[in-house]
């Protein structure tokens, strides 16, 4: 299968991508209602406010529930997001004011009181969706009244929800849910309590058009002081990039110019003149790396993750991931990762064959499992934890089957097709210098030229260019903030790539100048070392900047962040290696090597 054969496959992939993105878009309904029409209100989940991954079904708490709970059919991304929508006990008909309407009277048993009290103590919130608009509220409050002994605290359950809904003609624009602080039930003691759950509705007209009703949820990330910090982050990163690139360009150009002049002069002298520096190892610098199958698999997986990131940014910049487009990001991640597996297969197989590898099938299997394997093992552990907690993060069996089918029917075939195309590309490794038969011995190097030290140096600068923006991303992914300024994030991503490439090139030059010709793995490790710094930031964020707690939340945070940082490592490692490869080819092409 040659390159011409890839075109139809890519066309099919593009078509599938269009369908995948179309499936991400919200409800197909036109959201138009007449007077007294029922408007869909779904109860989603409840959970501790500070533990975003620890969420439970709404009726896991003993609220008023119908005999048969009607569940809403959900898309793949919604299930992956932990959404479990069911019909809510409240009926909010279009443009109908209602004052203190009774939902139900319920006799709470002692175990129900204890369950509600525990939820109030953990600061539980509820989330609903009304005409696809999110609604939040807390289920109760704790009165401490200056007391320090928890046994003296008072626990109250809110029993009256007040909805205020804005409408424009025949469409719902905005909704807020407030709890009546005076309508509470005392849950402090373990005794049976009768509760009258009430709600009231107030409708108000507004001039806000339907097309702008989601802007309210993105304003928090666009406030002046937030934009100020974002732009400060970009300016800081740009200054870092300019200083770094200017410094490296000046030093490298001057040093390389001197090297070129020196080597040109040496060629005119007698043959007994000893060579030194990076030219001295020209016969070994293009010697293929050790564990070439693993190295090619890393490059393939890194290239796929890079392509996935670019596609996600494109969708974000065109507005697909607007606030509370439920599950859109997860759906896009699954679909695009499956469709870009051909990129991984082609890249890995191409490099592996250039390295004169023979067992390309084994290399293809390694490529397919390099990222998915650790991710799958992490998912198995965390899904087991979620099942033990009866949390909504536990995926249903049907969803797991769908993901397995996507991996089997889409990811694997495209990976194989890409691998066959890469194997048949018949490209030889372009090395400007002939490699000698026997490798030269690497001279002893000081500690600061070691792999670990250089990885620390290589990862610190790219991380310093993005760390300010990391807080907002973490607060969005692991909190309740909304991140919508994707243009700024894309600029920061470009800066990250530039800094990673330049610092890897600089360290590769210093390594070659010290006559250490094993630069292949070193450039990859130095490029990807930013992932370790990001994971270190995870520790700082969890213990210093967040209020997350509990085994489940801790497991989910560190487990999935380990997978994300591993993806960072593979992607940026690929970027660092490719930049170093271009540089090494350039400098050895510029001199005459015998």
C-alpha positions as CSV (number, residue, x, y, z in Angstrom):
1,X,0.0,0.0,0.0
2,X,1.7,3.2,-1.2
3,X,1.0,6.8,-0.5
4,X,-1.6,7.0,-3.2
5,X,-3.6,4.4,-1.3
6,X,-3.7,6.6,1.8
7,X,-5.8,9.2,0.1
8,X,-9.1,7.2,0.1
9,X,-8.5,6.2,3.6
10,X,-7.9,9.8,4.7
11,X,-11.0,10.8,2.8
12,X,-13.1,8.2,4.7
13,X,-11.4,9.4,7.9
14,X,-12.3,13.0,7.2
15,X,-15.9,11.9,6.5
16,X,-16.1,10.0,9.8
17,X,-14.6,12.9,11.6
18,X,-17.3,15.2,10.2
19,X,-20.0,12.7,11.5
20,X,-18.2,12.5,14.8
21,X,-18.2,16.2,15.3
22,X,-21.7,16.5,14.1
23,X,-22.6,14.0,16.8
24,X,-21.0,16.2,19.4
25,X,-23.4,19.1,18.7
26,X,-26.2,19.6,21.3
27,X,-29.8,18.5,21.0
28,X,-31.4,18.7,17.6
29,X,-34.5,20.3,19.0
30,X,-35.2,24.0,18.1
31,X,-35.9,24.8,21.8
32,X,-39.2,26.6,20.9
33,X,-42.2,26.3,23.2
34,X,-45.7,27.5,23.5
35,X,-47.6,28.6,26.6
36,X,-48.0,25.7,29.1
37,X,-45.7,23.4,27.0
38,X,-43.6,21.1,29.2
39,X,-39.9,22.0,29.1
40,X,-37.5,19.1,29.7
41,X,-35.8,19.2,33.1
42,X,-33.3,16.5,33.9
43,X,-31.7,15.8,37.2
44,X,-28.1,14.9,36.6
45,X,-25.9,14.1,39.6
46,X,-25.0,15.1,43.2
47,X,-21.6,15.0,44.9
48,X,-19.1,16.8,47.1
49,X,-18.4,20.3,45.7
50,X,-14.6,20.0,46.1
51,X,-14.4,16.5,44.5
52,X,-15.5,16.9,40.9
53,X,-14.9,13.2,40.0
54,X,-16.9,11.9,43.0
55,X,-20.5,12.3,41.7
56,X,-23.5,10.1,42.3
57,X,-26.9,9.7,40.7
58,X,-29.4,12.3,41.8
59,X,-31.8,9.7,43.4
60,X,-29.0,8.0,45.3
61,X,-30.0,10.5,48.0
62,X,-33.6,10.0,49.3
63,X,-35.3,12.8,47.4
64,X,-38.8,12.5,46.1
65,X,-38.6,10.0,43.3
66,X,-41.2,8.5,41.0
67,X,-41.9,4.8,41.0
68,X,-40.2,4.3,37.7
69,X,-37.2,6.6,37.1
70,X,-37.1,7.5,33.4
71,X,-33.5,7.8,32.2
72,X,-32.5,10.0,29.2
73,X,-30.5,8.4,26.5
74,X,-27.1,9.8,26.5
75,X,-24.3,10.1,23.9
76,X,-20.9,8.5,24.4
77,X,-19.2,11.7,25.6
78,X,-22.0,12.3,28.2
79,X,-21.5,8.9,29.7
80,X,-17.7,9.3,29.8
81,X,-18.2,12.7,31.5
82,X,-20.2,11.0,34.3
83,X,-23.6,12.4,33.3
84,X,-26.6,10.3,34.2
85,X,-29.7,12.3,33.4
86,X,-33.1,11.3,34.7
87,X,-36.5,13.1,34.7
88,X,-36.5,15.6,37.6
89,X,-39.4,15.7,40.1
90,X,-40.0,19.3,39.3
91,X,-42.3,20.3,36.4
92,X,-41.5,23.8,35.0
93,X,-44.0,24.4,32.2
94,X,-43.1,27.2,29.8
95,X,-44.0,30.7,31.0
96,X,-46.1,29.5,33.9
97,X,-45.5,31.1,37.3
98,X,-45.9,28.8,40.3
99,X,-45.8,29.7,43.9
100,X,-44.8,27.2,46.6
101,X,-46.0,24.1,44.8
102,X,-45.7,20.8,46.7
103,X,-43.5,18.1,45.1
104,X,-44.2,15.5,47.8
105,X,-44.3,14.8,51.5
106,X,-41.7,12.3,52.5
107,X,-41.1,10.6,55.8
108,X,-37.3,10.4,56.2
109,X,-36.2,7.4,58.2
110,X,-33.2,7.5,60.5
111,X,-30.9,6.1,57.8
112,X,-32.3,8.7,55.3
113,X,-31.6,11.5,57.8
114,X,-28.0,10.2,58.3
115,X,-27.5,10.0,54.6
116,X,-28.7,13.6,54.0
117,X,-26.6,14.8,57.0
118,X,-23.5,13.2,55.7
119,X,-24.1,14.8,52.3
120,X,-24.7,18.2,53.9
121,X,-21.5,17.8,55.9
122,X,-19.5,17.1,52.7
123,X,-21.0,20.2,51.0
124,X,-23.0,18.3,48.4
125,X,-24.3,20.1,45.4
126,X,-26.9,19.0,42.8
127,X,-26.8,19.6,39.0
128,X,-29.7,19.6,36.6
129,X,-30.3,20.6,33.0
130,X,-33.3,22.7,32.0
131,X,-33.7,23.0,28.2
132,X,-29.9,22.1,28.0
133,X,-29.1,24.9,30.5
134,X,-27.2,23.9,33.6
135,X,-28.7,24.4,37.0
136,X,-26.8,24.1,40.3
137,X,-27.6,24.4,44.0
138,X,-26.6,23.1,47.4
139,X,-28.7,20.6,49.2
140,X,-28.2,22.0,52.7
141,X,-26.0,24.0,55.0
142,X,-24.0,23.6,58.2
143,X,-24.2,26.1,61.0
144,X,-21.1,26.2,63.2
145,X,-21.9,29.4,65.0
146,X,-18.3,29.8,66.1
147,X,-18.2,26.3,67.6
148,X,-15.1,24.1,67.1
149,X,-16.5,20.8,68.2
150,X,-18.2,19.0,65.2
151,X,-20.7,17.3,67.6
152,X,-22.2,20.7,68.3
153,X,-22.7,21.7,64.6
154,X,-26.3,22.1,63.2
155,X,-27.2,20.4,59.9
156,X,-30.0,21.7,57.8
157,X,-31.6,20.4,54.6
158,X,-33.1,22.8,52.1
159,X,-36.7,21.9,51.2
160,X,-37.7,24.8,49.0
161,X,-36.2,25.5,45.6
162,X,-37.0,28.8,43.9
163,X,-36.5,28.8,40.1
164,X,-36.1,32.1,38.2
165,X,-36.3,31.7,34.5
166,X,-35.7,34.3,31.7
167,X,-37.3,33.9,28.4
168,X,-37.4,35.7,25.0
169,X,-40.5,35.1,23.0
170,X,-40.9,31.3,22.8
171,X,-37.4,30.3,24.0
172,X,-35.7,29.8,27.4
173,X,-32.7,32.0,27.8
174,X,-31.5,31.6,31.4
175,X,-32.3,29.8,34.6
176,X,-31.2,30.1,38.2
177,X,-32.1,28.0,41.2
178,X,-32.1,29.5,44.7
179,X,-32.7,27.8,48.0
180,X,-34.9,29.4,50.5
181,X,-32.7,29.8,53.6
182,X,-35.7,29.9,55.9
183,X,-37.3,26.7,54.6
184,X,-35.0,24.1,56.2
185,X,-35.3,20.8,58.0
186,X,-33.1,20.1,61.0
187,X,-31.1,16.9,60.5
188,X,-28.8,17.2,63.5
189,X,-30.4,14.3,65.4
190,X,-30.9,10.8,64.3
191,X,-34.7,10.7,64.3
192,X,-37.5,10.4,61.7
193,X,-38.5,13.6,60.1
194,X,-41.4,14.5,57.7
195,X,-40.3,16.8,54.9
196,X,-42.5,18.8,52.5
197,X,-40.3,19.3,49.4
198,X,-41.5,22.5,47.7
199,X,-40.6,24.5,44.6
200,X,-41.7,27.8,43.1
201,X,-41.1,29.3,39.6
202,X,-40.9,33.0,38.5
203,X,-40.7,33.8,34.8
204,X,-39.2,37.1,33.5
205,X,-38.9,38.4,30.0
206,X,-35.5,39.4,28.6
207,X,-34.1,40.8,25.3
208,X,-31.0,38.5,25.2
209,X,-31.2,36.5,22.0
210,X,-31.2,32.7,22.0
211,X,-27.9,32.6,20.2
212,X,-26.1,34.3,23.1
213,X,-27.7,32.4,26.0
214,X,-24.5,30.4,26.6
215,X,-22.3,33.5,26.8
216,X,-23.2,33.9,30.5
217,X,-21.2,30.8,31.4
218,X,-18.1,31.9,29.5
219,X,-17.9,35.4,31.0
220,X,-16.2,34.2,34.1
221,X,-13.1,33.2,32.1
222,X,-13.3,36.4,30.1
223,X,-13.4,38.9,33.0
224,X,-10.9,41.7,32.8
225,X,-8.7,40.5,35.7
226,X,-8.7,37.0,34.3
227,X,-7.7,38.2,30.8
228,X,-5.0,40.3,32.4
229,X,-3.5,37.3,34.0
230,X,-3.8,35.3,30.8
231,X,-2.1,38.0,28.8
232,X,0.6,38.3,31.5
233,X,1.1,34.6,31.1
234,X,1.5,35.0,27.3
235,X,3.8,38.0,27.7
236,X,5.9,36.1,30.2
237,X,6.1,33.1,27.9
238,X,6.9,35.3,24.8
239,X,9.7,37.0,26.7
240,X,11.1,33.6,27.7
241,X,10.9,32.4,24.1
242,X,12.5,35.6,22.7
243,X,15.4,35.5,25.3
244,X,15.9,31.8,24.9
245,X,15.8,31.7,21.1
246,X,17.9,34.9,20.8
247,X,20.5,33.5,23.2
248,X,20.6,30.1,21.6
249,X,20.6,31.4,18.1
250,X,23.5,33.8,18.8
251,X,25.5,31.3,20.7
252,X,24.9,28.4,18.3
253,X,25.5,30.5,15.2
254,X,28.7,31.9,16.6
255,X,30.0,28.5,17.8
256,X,28.9,26.7,14.7
257,X,30.5,29.4,12.5
258,X,33.8,29.0,14.4
259,X,33.5,25.2,14.1
260,X,32.9,25.4,10.4
261,X,35.9,27.7,9.9
262,X,38.0,25.5,12.1
263,X,37.1,22.3,10.3
264,X,37.5,23.9,6.9
265,X,41.0,25.1,8.0
266,X,41.9,21.6,9.4
267,X,41.1,20.0,6.0
268,X,43.8,22.2,4.4
269,X,46.4,21.1,6.9
270,X,48.3,17.8,7.1
271,X,46.4,14.6,7.5
272,X,48.0,14.0,10.9
273,X,46.0,16.9,12.4
274,X,43.7,15.5,15.1
275,X,40.0,16.3,14.9
276,X,38.0,17.3,18.0
277,X,34.5,18.2,18.9
278,X,31.3,17.1,17.1
279,X,33.0,16.4,13.8
280,X,35.2,13.8,15.4
281,X,32.1,11.5,15.9
282,X,30.7,12.0,12.4
283,X,31.0,8.2,11.8
284,X,28.9,7.4,14.8
285,X,26.3,10.2,15.1
286,X,23.9,8.5,12.7
287,X,24.3,5.1,14.2
288,X,20.7,3.9,14.9
289,X,19.5,4.0,18.5
290,X,19.3,1.1,20.8
291,X,15.8,-0.5,21.2
292,X,14.9,0.9,17.8
293,X,11.5,-0.8,17.9
294,X,10.5,1.0,21.1
295,X,12.0,4.2,19.8
296,X,10.0,4.1,16.6
297,X,6.8,3.2,18.6
298,X,7.4,6.3,20.8
299,X,7.7,8.5,17.7
300,X,4.6,7.0,16.2
301,X,2.5,7.5,19.4
302,X,3.9,11.0,19.9
303,X,3.0,12.0,16.3
304,X,-0.5,10.6,16.8
305,X,-1.0,12.6,20.0
306,X,0.4,15.7,18.3
307,X,-2.1,15.3,15.5
308,X,-4.9,14.7,18.1
309,X,-4.0,17.9,19.9
310,X,-4.0,20.0,16.7
311,X,-7.4,18.6,15.7
312,X,-8.8,19.4,19.2
313,X,-7.5,22.9,19.0
314,X,-9.1,23.4,15.6
315,X,-12.5,22.2,16.9
316,X,-12.1,24.5,20.0
317,X,-11.2,27.5,17.9
318,X,-14.3,27.1,15.7
319,X,-16.5,26.9,18.7
320,X,-17.5,23.3,19.0
321,X,-16.6,23.1,22.8
322,X,-18.9,25.9,24.0
323,X,-19.7,25.8,27.7
324,X,-21.8,22.8,28.9
325,X,-21.9,21.2,25.5
326,X,-22.2,17.9,27.4
327,X,-19.6,15.3,26.5
328,X,-18.4,17.1,23.4
329,X,-14.7,17.1,24.3
330,X,-14.7,13.4,25.3
331,X,-16.5,12.4,22.1
332,X,-14.1,14.3,20.0
333,X,-11.1,12.8,21.9
334,X,-12.3,9.2,21.3
335,X,-13.3,9.8,17.7
336,X,-10.2,11.7,16.7
337,X,-7.8,9.4,18.5
338,X,-9.3,6.4,16.7
339,X,-9.1,8.2,13.3
340,X,-5.5,9.4,13.8
341,X,-4.2,5.9,14.6
342,X,-3.1,5.6,11.0
343,X,-0.7,8.4,11.6
344,X,0.9,6.4,14.5
345,X,1.2,3.3,12.3
346,X,2.7,5.1,9.4
347,X,5.2,7.0,11.4
348,X,6.4,4.1,13.6
349,X,6.6,1.6,10.7
350,X,8.4,4.1,8.5
351,X,11.1,4.9,11.1
352,X,11.4,1.3,12.1
353,X,12.0,0.2,8.5
354,X,14.5,3.1,8.1
355,X,16.3,1.7,11.2
356,X,16.5,-1.6,9.2
357,X,14.1,-3.4,11.5
358,X,12.7,-6.7,10.4
359,X,9.8,-7.5,12.7
360,X,7.5,-4.6,11.7
361,X,4.3,-6.4,12.9
362,X,5.7,-6.6,16.4
363,X,6.6,-3.0,16.2
364,X,3.0,-2.1,15.1
365,X,1.6,-4.0,18.1
366,X,4.0,-2.1,20.4
367,X,2.9,1.2,18.8
368,X,-0.8,0.4,19.4
369,X,-0.3,-0.6,23.0
370,X,2.3,2.0,24.0
371,X,-0.2,4.6,25.1
372,X,-3.4,2.7,25.1
373,X,-1.9,0.0,27.3
374,X,-1.1,2.2,30.4
375,X,-4.4,4.1,29.8
376,X,-6.4,0.9,29.8
377,X,-4.7,-0.4,33.0
378,X,-5.3,2.9,34.7
379,X,-9.0,2.9,33.5
380,X,-9.5,-0.6,34.9
381,X,-8.3,0.3,38.3
382,X,-10.2,3.6,38.5
383,X,-13.4,2.1,37.1
384,X,-13.2,-0.5,39.8
385,X,-12.8,2.2,42.4
386,X,-15.8,4.1,40.9
387,X,-17.9,0.9,41.0
388,X,-17.0,0.3,44.6
389,X,-18.1,3.9,45.4
390,X,-21.2,3.5,43.2
391,X,-20.2,6.7,41.5
392,X,-21.4,7.9,38.1
393,X,-17.7,7.8,36.9
394,X,-18.1,4.0,36.6
395,X,-18.8,3.3,33.0
396,X,-21.7,1.0,32.1
397,X,-20.9,-2.3,30.4
398,X,-22.5,-1.1,27.2
399,X,-20.2,1.9,27.0
400,X,-17.1,-0.2,27.6
401,X,-18.3,-2.5,24.7
402,X,-18.7,0.5,22.4
403,X,-15.2,1.7,23.2
404,X,-13.8,-1.7,22.6
405,X,-15.6,-1.9,19.3
406,X,-14.2,1.5,18.3
407,X,-10.7,0.3,19.1
408,X,-11.2,-3.0,17.3
409,X,-13.1,-1.8,14.2
410,X,-11.6,1.6,13.7
411,X,-8.3,2.2,15.6
412,X,-6.7,-1.2,14.9
413,X,-7.5,-1.4,11.2
414,X,-6.3,2.2,10.6
415,X,-3.1,1.4,12.6
416,X,-2.4,-1.6,10.4
417,X,-3.2,0.4,7.2
418,X,-0.8,3.1,8.3
419,X,1.8,0.6,9.2
420,X,1.6,-1.1,5.8
421,X,1.8,2.3,4.1
422,X,4.9,3.2,6.2
423,X,6.5,-0.2,5.4
424,X,6.0,0.2,1.7
425,X,7.1,3.8,1.6
426,X,10.6,2.5,0.7
427,X,12.3,5.5,2.2
428,X,15.9,5.2,3.4
429,X,17.2,7.1,6.4
430,X,18.8,10.3,5.1
431,X,22.2,10.5,6.7
432,X,24.8,13.0,5.3
433,X,27.6,11.0,6.8
434,X,28.7,7.4,6.4
435,X,28.5,5.3,9.6
436,X,31.5,3.4,10.7
437,X,31.4,-0.4,11.4
438,X,32.4,-0.2,15.0
439,X,31.2,2.5,17.5
440,X,33.7,4.8,19.2
441,X,34.0,4.8,22.9
442,X,32.2,7.7,24.6
443,X,34.7,9.7,26.8
444,X,33.8,10.1,30.6
445,X,31.4,12.9,31.0
446,X,30.8,15.2,34.1
447,X,27.6,14.8,36.1
448,X,26.0,17.8,34.7
449,X,26.1,16.2,31.2
450,X,24.2,13.2,32.5
451,X,20.7,12.2,31.2
452,X,18.8,13.1,34.4
453,X,20.5,16.5,34.8
454,X,19.9,17.4,31.1
455,X,16.3,16.3,31.3
456,X,15.8,18.6,34.3
457,X,17.4,21.5,32.4
458,X,15.3,20.7,29.3
459,X,12.0,20.5,31.1
460,X,12.3,23.5,33.3
461,X,12.2,26.2,30.6
462,X,9.2,24.9,28.7
463,X,7.3,24.4,32.0
464,X,8.1,27.9,33.1
465,X,6.5,29.2,29.9
466,X,3.2,27.5,30.6
467,X,2.8,27.1,34.4
468,X,0.7,30.2,34.8
469,X,-1.9,28.9,32.3
470,X,-1.8,25.5,34.0
471,X,-3.7,26.7,37.0
472,X,-6.7,27.8,34.9
473,X,-6.7,24.5,33.0
474,X,-6.6,22.5,36.2
475,X,-9.3,24.7,37.8
476,X,-11.5,23.9,34.8
477,X,-10.7,20.1,34.5
478,X,-10.6,19.4,38.2
479,X,-13.0,22.2,39.4
480,X,-16.0,24.1,38.5
481,X,-14.4,26.9,36.5
482,X,-15.1,27.2,32.8
483,X,-12.3,27.6,30.3
484,X,-13.2,29.1,27.0
485,X,-10.2,31.3,26.0
486,X,-8.8,28.6,23.6
487,X,-7.0,31.2,21.4
488,X,-4.7,32.1,24.3
489,X,-4.2,28.4,25.1
490,X,-3.3,27.8,21.5
491,X,-0.7,30.6,21.6
492,X,0.7,29.1,24.8
493,X,0.9,25.7,23.1
494,X,2.8,27.1,20.1
495,X,5.2,28.7,22.6
496,X,5.6,25.4,24.4
497,X,6.6,23.7,21.1
498,X,9.1,26.4,20.2
499,X,10.8,26.4,23.6
500,X,10.9,22.6,23.6
501,X,12.5,22.4,20.2
502,X,15.1,25.1,20.9
503,X,16.2,23.8,24.3
504,X,16.5,20.2,22.8
505,X,18.6,21.5,19.9
506,X,20.9,23.4,22.3
507,X,21.4,20.4,24.6
508,X,22.0,18.1,21.6
509,X,24.7,20.4,20.3
510,X,26.5,20.4,23.7
511,X,26.2,16.6,23.9
512,X,27.7,16.2,20.4
513,X,30.5,18.7,21.2
514,X,31.4,16.5,24.2
515,X,31.8,13.6,21.7
516,X,28.7,11.7,23.0
517,X,27.1,10.3,19.9
518,X,24.1,8.7,21.6
519,X,21.8,11.6,21.1
520,X,18.7,9.8,19.8
521,X,17.1,8.8,23.1
522,X,18.6,11.8,24.9
523,X,16.8,14.2,22.6
524,X,13.5,12.4,23.0
525,X,13.9,12.2,26.8
526,X,14.9,15.9,27.0
527,X,12.0,17.0,24.8
528,X,9.5,15.0,26.8
529,X,10.8,15.9,30.3
530,X,8.2,18.7,30.6
531,X,5.7,16.0,31.3
532,X,7.5,15.2,34.6
533,X,7.4,18.9,35.6
534,X,3.6,19.0,34.8
535,X,3.1,15.9,37.1
536,X,5.1,17.6,39.8
537,X,2.8,20.6,39.4
538,X,-0.1,18.1,40.0
539,X,1.3,17.4,43.4
540,X,1.5,21.1,44.2
541,X,-2.0,21.8,42.9
542,X,-3.6,18.9,44.8
543,X,-2.1,19.7,48.1
544,X,-1.8,23.5,48.0
545,X,-4.4,24.9,45.6
546,X,-7.4,22.6,45.8
547,X,-9.6,21.1,48.5
548,X,-10.0,17.7,47.0
549,X,-9.9,14.8,49.4
550,X,-10.8,11.1,49.7
551,X,-9.4,7.9,48.1
552,X,-11.6,8.0,45.0
553,X,-10.9,11.7,44.1
554,X,-7.1,11.2,44.8
555,X,-7.0,8.1,42.7
556,X,-8.8,9.8,39.8
557,X,-6.7,12.9,39.9
558,X,-3.3,11.3,40.1
559,X,-4.3,8.3,37.9
560,X,-5.7,10.3,34.9
561,X,-3.1,13.1,35.3
562,X,-0.4,10.4,35.0
563,X,-1.9,9.4,31.7
564,X,-2.1,13.0,30.5
565,X,1.5,13.7,31.5
566,X,2.6,10.5,29.8
567,X,0.9,11.8,26.6
568,X,2.7,15.1,27.1
569,X,6.0,13.2,27.4
570,X,5.4,11.2,24.2
571,X,4.2,14.2,22.2
572,X,6.9,16.7,23.3
573,X,9.6,14.0,23.1
574,X,8.7,13.5,19.4
575,X,8.9,17.3,18.9
576,X,12.3,17.5,20.6
577,X,13.7,14.6,18.6
578,X,12.5,15.9,15.2
579,X,14.0,19.3,16.0
580,X,17.3,17.7,17.0
581,X,17.3,15.5,13.9
582,X,16.9,18.5,11.6
583,X,19.7,20.3,13.4
584,X,22.1,17.3,13.4
585,X,21.4,16.7,9.7
586,X,22.1,20.4,8.9
587,X,25.4,20.7,10.7
588,X,26.8,17.4,9.3
589,X,25.7,18.3,5.9
590,X,27.6,21.6,6.1
591,X,31.0,19.9,6.5
592,X,33.0,17.4,4.5
593,X,33.2,14.1,6.3
594,X,35.4,11.4,5.0
